[in-house]
Amino acid sequence: MDKIKVKYRFTRANNSVAAFLSSNRASTDALTALLRWKAGSSGRDFVRLVDEDDYIDVEVTCDPADKAAGAQLEMESDKVGVERNVLT
């Protein structure tokens, strides 16, 4: 079965207490969220495409049957004060 692949840009969230309190770069916090998300279920992965201080572009992959993948990535992102937008 083919994996679902989506490219995202992660940046610092504007209206987030976690973002305000973080002393890390936005890309560092995004990597933390991505690693936690990846550990949440087998079949999840990501590849860094661009890694800058203020943002990181990644391609995430997961199994089509992993219905919780999107919500869990959102939850992990919120915890560290980053937000994601789809790259086209």
Phi and psi restraints in degrees (range 20) as a CNS / XPLOR table:
assign (resid 1 and name C) (resid 2 and name N)
       (resid 2 and name CA) (resid 2 and name C) 1.0 -71.7 20.0 2
assign (resid 2 and name N) (resid 2 and name CA)
       (resid 2 and name C) (resid 3 and name N) 1.0 147.0 20.0 2
assign (resid 2 and name C) (resid 3 and name N)
       (resid 3 and name CA) (resid 3 and name C) 1.0 -82.1 20.0 2
assign (resid 3 and name N) (resid 3 and name CA)
       (resid 3 and name C) (resid 4 and name N) 1.0 154.4 20.0 2
assign (resid 3 and name C) (resid 4 and name N)
       (resid 4 and name CA) (resid 4 and name C) 1.0 -84.3 20.0 2
assign (resid 4 and name N) (resid 4 and name CA)
       (resid 4 and name C) (resid 5 and name N) 1.0 132.4 20.0 2
assign (resid 4 and name C) (resid 5 and name N)
       (resid 5 and name CA) (resid 5 and name C) 1.0 -126.0 20.0 2
assign (resid 5 and name N) (resid 5 and name CA)
       (resid 5 and name C) (resid 6 and name N) 1.0 130.7 20.0 2
assign (resid 5 and name C) (resid 6 and name N)
       (resid 6 and name CA) (resid 6 and name C) 1.0 -139.4 20.0 2
assign (resid 6 and name N) (resid 6 and name CA)
       (resid 6 and name C) (resid 7 and name N) 1.0 138.1 20.0 2
assign (resid 6 and name C) (resid 7 and name N)
       (resid 7 and name CA) (resid 7 and name C) 1.0 -99.6 20.0 2
assign (resid 7 and name N) (resid 7 and name CA)
       (resid 7 and name C) (resid 8 and name N) 1.0 131.9 20.0 2
assign (resid 7 and name C) (resid 8 and name N)
       (resid 8 and name CA) (resid 8 and name C) 1.0 -128.2 20.0 2
assign (resid 8 and name N) (resid 8 and name CA)
       (resid 8 and name C) (resid 9 and name N) 1.0 153.4 20.0 2
assign (resid 8 and name C) (resid 9 and name N)
       (resid 9 and name CA) (resid 9 and name C) 1.0 -111.7 20.0 2
assign (resid 9 and name N) (resid 9 and name CA)
       (resid 9 and name C) (resid 10 and name N) 1.0 124.5 20.0 2
assign (resid 9 and name C) (resid 10 and name N)
       (resid 10 and name CA) (resid 10 and name C) 1.0 -100.8 20.0 2
assign (resid 10 and name N) (resid 10 and name CA)
       (resid 10 and name C) (resid 11 and name N) 1.0 131.6 20.0 2
assign (resid 10 and name C) (resid 11 and name N)
       (resid 11 and name CA) (resid 11 and name C) 1.0 -135.0 20.0 2
assign (resid 11 and name N) (resid 11 and name CA)
       (resid 11 and name C) (resid 12 and name N) 1.0 171.3 20.0 2
assign (resid 11 and name C) (resid 12 and name N)
       (resid 12 and name CA) (resid 12 and name C) 1.0 -67.3 20.0 2
assign (resid 12 and name N) (resid 12 and name CA)
       (resid 12 and name C) (resid 13 and name N) 1.0 133.7 20.0 2
assign (resid 12 and name C) (resid 13 and name N)
       (resid 13 and name CA) (resid 13 and name C) 1.0 -73.9 20.0 2
assign (resid 13 and name N) (resid 13 and name CA)
       (resid 13 and name C) (resid 14 and name N) 1.0 137.6 20.0 2
assign (resid 13 and name C) (resid 14 and name N)
       (resid 14 and name CA) (resid 14 and name C) 1.0 -76.4 20.0 2
assign (resid 14 and name N) (resid 14 and name CA)
       (resid 14 and name C) (resid 15 and name N) 1.0 -39.9 20.0 2
assign (resid 14 and name C) (resid 15 and name N)
       (resid 15 and name CA) (resid 15 and name C) 1.0 -113.3 20.0 2
assign (resid 15 and name N) (resid 15 and name CA)
       (resid 15 and name C) (resid 16 and name N) 1.0 62.8 20.0 2
assign (resid 15 and name C) (resid 16 and name N)
       (resid 16 and name CA) (resid 16 and name C) 1.0 -137.4 20.0 2
assign (resid 16 and name N) (resid 16 and name CA)
       (resid 16 and name C) (resid 17 and name N) 1.0 129.0 20.0 2
assign (resid 16 and name C) (resid 17 and name N)
       (resid 17 and name CA) (resid 17 and name C) 1.0 -64.1 20.0 2
assign (resid 17 and name N) (resid 17 and name CA)
       (resid 17 and name C) (resid 18 and name N) 1.0 -41.7 20.0 2
assign (resid 17 and name C) (resid 18 and name N)
       (resid 18 and name CA) (resid 18 and name C) 1.0 -59.4 20.0 2
assign (resid 18 and name N) (resid 18 and name CA)
       (resid 18 and name C) (resid 19 and name N) 1.0 -39.9 20.0 2
assign (resid 18 and name C) (resid 19 and name N)
       (resid 19 and name CA) (resid 19 and name C) 1.0 -66.2 20.0 2
assign (resid 19 and name N) (resid 19 and name CA)
       (resid 19 and name C) (resid 20 and name N) 1.0 -42.9 20.0 2
assign (resid 19 and name C) (resid 20 and name N)
       (resid 20 and name CA) (resid 20 and name C) 1.0 -62.4 20.0 2
assign (resid 20 and name N) (resid 20 and name CA)
       (resid 20 and name C) (resid 21 and name N) 1.0 -38.8 20.0 2
assign (resid 20 and name C) (resid 21 and name N)
       (resid 21 and name CA) (resid 21 and name C) 1.0 -83.4 20.0 2
assign (resid 21 and name N) (resid 21 and name CA)
       (resid 21 and name C) (resid 22 and name N) 1.0 -13.8 20.0 2
assign (resid 21 and name C) (resid 22 and name N)
       (resid 22 and name CA) (resid 22 and name C) 1.0 -74.5 20.0 2
assign (resid 22 and name N) (resid 22 and name CA)
       (resid 22 and name C) (resid 23 and name N) 1.0 136.4 20.0 2
assign (resid 22 and name C) (resid 23 and name N)
       (resid 23 and name CA) (resid 23 and name C) 1.0 -101.6 20.0 2
assign (resid 23 and name N) (resid 23 and name CA)
       (resid 23 and name C) (resid 24 and name N) 1.0 3.9 20.0 2
assign (resid 23 and name C) (resid 24 and name N)
       (resid 24 and name CA) (resid 24 and name C) 1.0 -89.2 20.0 2
assign (resid 24 and name N) (resid 24 and name CA)
       (resid 24 and name C) (resid 25 and name N) 1.0 162.6 20.0 2
assign (resid 24 and name C) (resid 25 and name N)
       (resid 25 and name CA) (resid 25 and name C) 1.0 -67.2 20.0 2
assign (resid 25 and name N) (resid 25 and name CA)
       (resid 25 and name C) (resid 26 and name N) 1.0 153.7 20.0 2
assign (resid 25 and name C) (resid 26 and name N)
       (resid 26 and name CA) (resid 26 and name C) 1.0 -58.4 20.0 2
assign (resid 26 and name N) (resid 26 and name CA)
       (resid 26 and name C) (resid 27 and name N) 1.0 -39.5 20.0 2
assign (resid 26 and name C) (resid 27 and name N)
       (resid 27 and name CA) (resid 27 and name C) 1.0 -67.5 20.0 2
assign (resid 27 and name N) (resid 27 and name CA)
       (resid 27 and name C) (resid 28 and name N) 1.0 -33.5 20.0 2
assign (resid 27 and name C) (resid 28 and name N)
       (resid 28 and name CA) (resid 28 and name C) 1.0 -66.0 20.0 2
assign (resid 28 and name N) (resid 28 and name CA)
       (resid 28 and name C) (resid 29 and name N) 1.0 -45.2 20.0 2
assign (resid 28 and name C) (resid 29 and name N)
       (resid 29 and name CA) (resid 29 and name C) 1.0 -65.6 20.0 2
assign (resid 29 and name N) (resid 29 and name CA)
       (resid 29 and name C) (resid 30 and name N) 1.0 -36.5 20.0 2
assign (resid 29 and name C) (resid 30 and name N)
       (resid 30 and name CA) (resid 30 and name C) 1.0 -63.7 20.0 2
assign (resid 30 and name N) (resid 30 and name CA)
       (resid 30 and name C) (resid 31 and name N) 1.0 -41.2 20.0 2
assign (resid 30 and name C) (resid 31 and name N)
       (resid 31 and name CA) (resid 31 and name C) 1.0 -62.5 20.0 2
assign (resid 31 and name N) (resid 31 and name CA)
       (resid 31 and name C) (resid 32 and name N) 1.0 -38.3 20.0 2
assign (resid 31 and name C) (resid 32 and name N)
       (resid 32 and name CA) (resid 32 and name C) 1.0 -59.5 20.0 2
assign (resid 32 and name N) (resid 32 and name CA)
       (resid 32 and name C) (resid 33 and name N) 1.0 -47.5 20.0 2
assign (resid 32 and name C) (resid 33 and name N)
       (resid 33 and name CA) (resid 33 and name C) 1.0 -61.7 20.0 2
assign (resid 33 and name N) (resid 33 and name CA)
       (resid 33 and name C) (resid 34 and name N) 1.0 -43.0 20.0 2
assign (resid 33 and name C) (resid 34 and name N)
       (resid 34 and name CA) (resid 34 and name C) 1.0 -65.3 20.0 2
assign (resid 34 and name N) (resid 34 and name CA)
       (resid 34 and name C) (resid 35 and name N) 1.0 -40.4 20.0 2
assign (resid 34 and name C) (resid 35 and name N)
       (resid 35 and name CA) (resid 35 and name C) 1.0 -66.2 20.0 2
assign (resid 35 and name N) (resid 35 and name CA)
       (resid 35 and name C) (resid 36 and name N) 1.0 -40.3 20.0 2
assign (resid 35 and name C) (resid 36 and name N)
       (resid 36 and name CA) (resid 36 and name C) 1.0 -64.5 20.0 2
assign (resid 36 and name N) (resid 36 and name CA)
       (resid 36 and name C) (resid 37 and name N) 1.0 -42.4 20.0 2
assign (resid 36 and name C) (resid 37 and name N)
       (resid 37 and name CA) (resid 37 and name C) 1.0 -61.9 20.0 2
assign (resid 37 and name N) (resid 37 and name CA)
       (resid 37 and name C) (resid 38 and name N) 1.0 -45.4 20.0 2
assign (resid 37 and name C) (resid 38 and name N)
       (resid 38 and name CA) (resid 38 and name C) 1.0 -60.3 20.0 2
assign (resid 38 and name N) (resid 38 and name CA)
       (resid 38 and name C) (resid 39 and name N) 1.0 -40.3 20.0 2
assign (resid 38 and name C) (resid 39 and name N)
       (resid 39 and name CA) (resid 39 and name C) 1.0 -70.1 20.0 2
assign (resid 39 and name N) (resid 39 and name CA)
       (resid 39 and name C) (resid 40 and name N) 1.0 -15.5 20.0 2
assign (resid 39 and name C) (resid 40 and name N)
       (resid 40 and name CA) (resid 40 and name C) 1.0 -72.6 20.0 2
assign (resid 40 and name N) (resid 40 and name CA)
       (resid 40 and name C) (resid 41 and name N) 1.0 -18.9 20.0 2
assign (resid 40 and name C) (resid 41 and name N)
       (resid 41 and name CA) (resid 41 and name C) 1.0 -164.6 20.0 2
assign (resid 41 and name N) (resid 41 and name CA)
       (resid 41 and name C) (resid 42 and name N) 1.0 141.5 20.0 2
assign (resid 41 and name C) (resid 42 and name N)
       (resid 42 and name CA) (resid 42 and name C) 1.0 -67.9 20.0 2
assign (resid 42 and name N) (resid 42 and name CA)
       (resid 42 and name C) (resid 43 and name N) 1.0 151.0 20.0 2
assign (resid 42 and name C) (resid 43 and name N)
       (resid 43 and name CA) (resid 43 and name C) 1.0 94.5 20.0 2
assign (resid 43 and name N) (resid 43 and name CA)
       (resid 43 and name C) (resid 44 and name N) 1.0 -8.6 20.0 2
assign (resid 43 and name C) (resid 44 and name N)
       (resid 44 and name CA) (resid 44 and name C) 1.0 -93.2 20.0 2
assign (resid 44 and name N) (resid 44 and name CA)
       (resid 44 and name C) (resid 45 and name N) 1.0 143.0 20.0 2
assign (resid 44 and name C) (resid 45 and name N)
       (resid 45 and name CA) (resid 45 and name C) 1.0 -159.8 20.0 2
assign (resid 45 and name N) (resid 45 and name CA)
       (resid 45 and name C) (resid 46 and name N) 1.0 169.6 20.0 2
assign (resid 45 and name C) (resid 46 and name N)
       (resid 46 and name CA) (resid 46 and name C) 1.0 -152.3 20.0 2
assign (resid 46 and name N) (resid 46 and name CA)
       (resid 46 and name C) (resid 47 and name N) 1.0 155.7 20.0 2
assign (resid 46 and name C) (resid 47 and name N)
       (resid 47 and name CA) (resid 47 and name C) 1.0 -129.3 20.0 2
assign (resid 47 and name N) (resid 47 and name CA)
       (resid 47 and name C) (resid 48 and name N) 1.0 130.1 20.0 2
assign (resid 47 and name C) (resid 48 and name N)
       (resid 48 and name CA) (resid 48 and name C) 1.0 -73.3 20.0 2
assign (resid 48 and name N) (resid 48 and name CA)
       (resid 48 and name C) (resid 49 and name N) 1.0 130.3 20.0 2
assign (resid 48 and name C) (resid 49 and name N)
       (resid 49 and name CA) (resid 49 and name C) 1.0 -103.1 20.0 2
assign (resid 49 and name N) (resid 49 and name CA)
       (resid 49 and name C) (resid 50 and name N) 1.0 -45.8 20.0 2
assign (resid 49 and name C) (resid 50 and name N)
       (resid 50 and name CA) (resid 50 and name C) 1.0 -140.9 20.0 2
assign (resid 50 and name N) (resid 50 and name CA)
       (resid 50 and name C) (resid 51 and name N) 1.0 134.1 20.0 2
assign (resid 50 and name C) (resid 51 and name N)
       (resid 51 and name CA) (resid 51 and name C) 1.0 -129.5 20.0 2
assign (resid 51 and name N) (resid 51 and name CA)
       (resid 51 and name C) (resid 52 and name N) 1.0 102.6 20.0 2
assign (resid 51 and name C) (resid 52 and name N)
       (resid 52 and name CA) (resid 52 and name C) 1.0 -117.3 20.0 2
assign (resid 52 and name N) (resid 52 and name CA)
       (resid 52 and name C) (resid 53 and name N) 1.0 170.1 20.0 2
assign (resid 52 and name C) (resid 53 and name N)
       (resid 53 and name CA) (resid 53 and name C) 1.0 -60.4 20.0 2
assign (resid 53 and name N) (resid 53 and name CA)
       (resid 53 and name C) (resid 54 and name N) 1.0 -45.5 20.0 2
assign (resid 53 and name C) (resid 54 and name N)
       (resid 54 and name CA) (resid 54 and name C) 1.0 -89.7 20.0 2
assign (resid 54 and name N) (resid 54 and name CA)
       (resid 54 and name C) (resid 55 and name N) 1.0 -11.5 20.0 2
assign (resid 54 and name C) (resid 55 and name N)
       (resid 55 and name CA) (resid 55 and name C) 1.0 -159.5 20.0 2
assign (resid 55 and name N) (resid 55 and name CA)
       (resid 55 and name C) (resid 56 and name N) 1.0 164.4 20.0 2
assign (resid 55 and name C) (resid 56 and name N)
       (resid 56 and name CA) (resid 56 and name C) 1.0 -141.4 20.0 2
assign (resid 56 and name N) (resid 56 and name CA)
       (resid 56 and name C) (resid 57 and name N) 1.0 133.5 20.0 2
assign (resid 56 and name C) (resid 57 and name N)
       (resid 57 and name CA) (resid 57 and name C) 1.0 -102.4 20.0 2
assign (resid 57 and name N) (resid 57 and name CA)
       (resid 57 and name C) (resid 58 and name N) 1.0 131.7 20.0 2
assign (resid 57 and name C) (resid 58 and name N)
       (resid 58 and name CA) (resid 58 and name C) 1.0 -138.0 20.0 2
assign (resid 58 and name N) (resid 58 and name CA)
       (resid 58 and name C) (resid 59 and name N) 1.0 159.5 20.0 2
assign (resid 58 and name C) (resid 59 and name N)
       (resid 59 and name CA) (resid 59 and name C) 1.0 -113.5 20.0 2
assign (resid 59 and name N) (resid 59 and name CA)
       (resid 59 and name C) (resid 60 and name N) 1.0 118.1 20.0 2
assign (resid 59 and name C) (resid 60 and name N)
       (resid 60 and name CA) (resid 60 and name C) 1.0 -99.5 20.0 2
assign (resid 60 and name N) (resid 60 and name CA)
       (resid 60 and name C) (resid 61 and name N) 1.0 147.7 20.0 2
assign (resid 60 and name C) (resid 61 and name N)
       (resid 61 and name CA) (resid 61 and name C) 1.0 -131.5 20.0 2
assign (resid 61 and name N) (resid 61 and name CA)
       (resid 61 and name C) (resid 62 and name N) 1.0 147.1 20.0 2
assign (resid 61 and name C) (resid 62 and name N)
       (resid 62 and name CA) (resid 62 and name C) 1.0 -156.9 20.0 2
assign (resid 62 and name N) (resid 62 and name CA)
       (resid 62 and name C) (resid 63 and name N) 1.0 166.6 20.0 2
assign (resid 62 and name C) (resid 63 and name N)
       (resid 63 and name CA) (resid 63 and name C) 1.0 -74.3 20.0 2
assign (resid 63 and name N) (resid 63 and name CA)
       (resid 63 and name C) (resid 64 and name N) 1.0 143.7 20.0 2
assign (resid 63 and name C) (resid 64 and name N)
       (resid 64 and name CA) (resid 64 and name C) 1.0 -58.6 20.0 2
assign (resid 64 and name N) (resid 64 and name CA)
       (resid 64 and name C) (resid 65 and name N) 1.0 -27.9 20.0 2
assign (resid 64 and name C) (resid 65 and name N)
       (resid 65 and name CA) (resid 65 and name C) 1.0 -77.2 20.0 2
assign (resid 65 and name N) (resid 65 and name CA)
       (resid 65 and name C) (resid 66 and name N) 1.0 -10.0 20.0 2
assign (resid 65 and name C) (resid 66 and name N)
       (resid 66 and name CA) (resid 66 and name C) 1.0 -81.7 20.0 2
assign (resid 66 and name N) (resid 66 and name CA)
       (resid 66 and name C) (resid 67 and name N) 1.0 79.6 20.0 2
assign (resid 66 and name C) (resid 67 and name N)
       (resid 67 and name CA) (resid 67 and name C) 1.0 -69.4 20.0 2
assign (resid 67 and name N) (resid 67 and name CA)
       (resid 67 and name C) (resid 68 and name N) 1.0 -18.6 20.0 2
assign (resid 67 and name C) (resid 68 and name N)
       (resid 68 and name CA) (resid 68 and name C) 1.0 -91.2 20.0 2
assign (resid 68 and name N) (resid 68 and name CA)
       (resid 68 and name C) (resid 69 and name N) 1.0 -4.4 20.0 2
assign (resid 68 and name C) (resid 69 and name N)
       (resid 69 and name CA) (resid 69 and name C) 1.0 -57.1 20.0 2
assign (resid 69 and name N) (resid 69 and name CA)
       (resid 69 and name C) (resid 70 and name N) 1.0 -48.2 20.0 2
assign (resid 69 and name C) (resid 70 and name N)
       (resid 70 and name CA) (resid 70 and name C) 1.0 -64.2 20.0 2
assign (resid 70 and name N) (resid 70 and name CA)
       (resid 70 and name C) (resid 71 and name N) 1.0 -47.0 20.0 2
assign (resid 70 and name C) (resid 71 and name N)
       (resid 71 and name CA) (resid 71 and name C) 1.0 -64.9 20.0 2
assign (resid 71 and name N) (resid 71 and name CA)
       (resid 71 and name C) (resid 72 and name N) 1.0 -38.0 20.0 2
assign (resid 71 and name C) (resid 72 and name N)
       (resid 72 and name CA) (resid 72 and name C) 1.0 -71.3 20.0 2
assign (resid 72 and name N) (resid 72 and name CA)
       (resid 72 and name C) (resid 73 and name N) 1.0 -35.2 20.0 2
assign (resid 72 and name C) (resid 73 and name N)
       (resid 73 and name CA) (resid 73 and name C) 1.0 -65.8 20.0 2
assign (resid 73 and name N) (resid 73 and name CA)
       (resid 73 and name C) (resid 74 and name N) 1.0 -39.3 20.0 2
assign (resid 73 and name C) (resid 74 and name N)
       (resid 74 and name CA) (resid 74 and name C) 1.0 -63.1 20.0 2
assign (resid 74 and name N) (resid 74 and name CA)
       (resid 74 and name C) (resid 75 and name N) 1.0 -43.9 20.0 2
assign (resid 74 and name C) (resid 75 and name N)
       (resid 75 and name CA) (resid 75 and name C) 1.0 -62.9 20.0 2
assign (resid 75 and name N) (resid 75 and name CA)
       (resid 75 and name C) (resid 76 and name N) 1.0 -46.6 20.0 2
assign (resid 75 and name C) (resid 76 and name N)
       (resid 76 and name CA) (resid 76 and name C) 1.0 -65.3 20.0 2
assign (resid 76 and name N) (resid 76 and name CA)
       (resid 76 and name C) (resid 77 and name N) 1.0 -35.5 20.0 2
assign (resid 76 and name C) (resid 77 and name N)
       (resid 77 and name CA) (resid 77 and name C) 1.0 -65.6 20.0 2
assign (resid 77 and name N) (resid 77 and name CA)
       (resid 77 and name C) (resid 78 and name N) 1.0 -44.4 20.0 2
assign (resid 77 and name C) (resid 78 and name N)
       (resid 78 and name CA) (resid 78 and name C) 1.0 -60.0 20.0 2
assign (resid 78 and name N) (resid 78 and name CA)
       (resid 78 and name C) (resid 79 and name N) 1.0 -38.6 20.0 2
assign (resid 78 and name C) (resid 79 and name N)
       (resid 79 and name CA) (resid 79 and name C) 1.0 -60.1 20.0 2
assign (resid 79 and name N) (resid 79 and name CA)
       (resid 79 and name C) (resid 80 and name N) 1.0 -31.6 20.0 2
assign (resid 79 and name C) (resid 80 and name N)
       (resid 80 and name CA) (resid 80 and name C) 1.0 -109.1 20.0 2
assign (resid 80 and name N) (resid 80 and name CA)
       (resid 80 and name C) (resid 81 and name N) 1.0 3.3 20.0 2
assign (resid 80 and name C) (resid 81 and name N)
       (resid 81 and name CA) (resid 81 and name C) 1.0 79.4 20.0 2
assign (resid 81 and name N) (resid 81 and name CA)
       (resid 81 and name C) (resid 82 and name N) 1.0 35.7 20.0 2
assign (resid 81 and name C) (resid 82 and name N)
       (resid 82 and name CA) (resid 82 and name C) 1.0 -123.3 20.0 2
assign (resid 82 and name N) (resid 82 and name CA)
       (resid 82 and name C) (resid 83 and name N) 1.0 158.5 20.0 2
assign (resid 82 and name C) (resid 83 and name N)
       (resid 83 and name CA) (resid 83 and name C) 1.0 -128.1 20.0 2
assign (resid 83 and name N) (resid 83 and name CA)
       (resid 83 and name C) (resid 84 and name N) 1.0 159.5 20.0 2
assign (resid 83 and name C) (resid 84 and name N)
       (resid 84 and name CA) (resid 84 and name C) 1.0 -126.4 20.0 2
assign (resid 84 and name N) (resid 84 and name CA)
       (resid 84 and name C) (resid 85 and name N) 1.0 147.3 20.0 2
assign (resid 84 and name C) (resid 85 and name N)
       (resid 85 and name CA) (resid 85 and name C) 1.0 -134.2 20.0 2
assign (resid 85 and name N) (resid 85 and name CA)
       (resid 85 and name C) (resid 86 and name N) 1.0 141.4 20.0 2
assign (resid 85 and name C) (resid 86 and name N)
       (resid 86 and name CA) (resid 86 and name C) 1.0 -68.6 20.0 2
assign (resid 86 and name N) (resid 86 and name CA)
       (resid 86 and name C) (resid 87 and name N) 1.0 134.8 20.0 2
assign (resid 86 and name C) (resid 87 and name N)
       (resid 87 and name CA) (resid 87 and name C) 1.0 -91.0 20.0 2
assign (resid 87 and name N) (resid 87 and name CA)
       (resid 87 and name C) (resid 88 and name N) 1.0 138.0 20.0 2
